[in-house]
Amino acid sequence: TKKGNKYLRTYLVMAANGVKTYDPVYKEYYRKKYAEATTHKHMRALILTARKLVNLVYYLLKNNVPYVPMK
C-alpha cells in the first residue's frame, strides 16, 4: 500500500518530471529506468526518478550543503 501524504507524493513526481527535463544526470537516469521497465514505463521511470530526487534533497538538508549541479 502507498504510505505518506498523497499530495506530497504527487508534487514530488511533478518535480521529478521537471528535473528530468533540465538536468542531464536525471534525464539519463529516467531514460535508463524507462528502458528497464516492462509495464507502465513512463510512470515507473518517473517515480524512480522522484525517489532519486528525494534522496538528493534529504542528503542536502541532512548535511546542510548547497546543491552544486554536475556539468
N, C-alpha and C positions, 0 to 999 in steps of 0.2 A: 504494500500500500504506500501511497505517497504521504510524506511527512513534511511538516513545515507550513509556512504561510503560502497559500496558493497565489496570492498577488505578488509576493516577493519572487517566487519561482518564475512567474510569468515575466516580470521585469528583468530578471537575470537572463532569461532566454532571449528577450528582446535586446538586451545589452550585448550578448554574445553575437547576435546576428549583425549588429553594427560593428563590433570589433573585428569580426571575420572579414568585413568589407575593407577595412582600412589598415589592419595590422598584418604584415606578411607572415609572421610566425603563426598567428591564429588562422589565417587563411589556409596555410599549408596543413595545419593540424585538422581543420574542418574537411579539407579535400581527402586527407588520408583516412579519416574516420568514415567519410561518405563512401569511399571505395570499399572499406571493410564491411560495412553494414549489408545485411541481406534483405531486410524489410524495413520500411519506413526510413529510408536512407537519410533524407533531409533532417527529420526531427531527431533521429538518433545522433547524427553528427552534431547537430546544433546543441542538444542537451549535453553531450560530452564536452563541447567547446565551452558551454556555460560553466560546467564543473571546473574546467581548467582555469577559467576567469575567476571563479570564486576562490580557488586555491591561491591565485596570484594576489587577490585583494586581501585575503587572510594573512598571507606572508608579509605584505606591505604594512598592514596595520599592526601585526604582532611585533615586528622588528622596527617599526617606526622609521622606515626608509622611504625615500621618494621613488617613484616609478621612473626608470630610465629605459626607454624602448631600445630594443636591439636594432641595428641598422644593417 
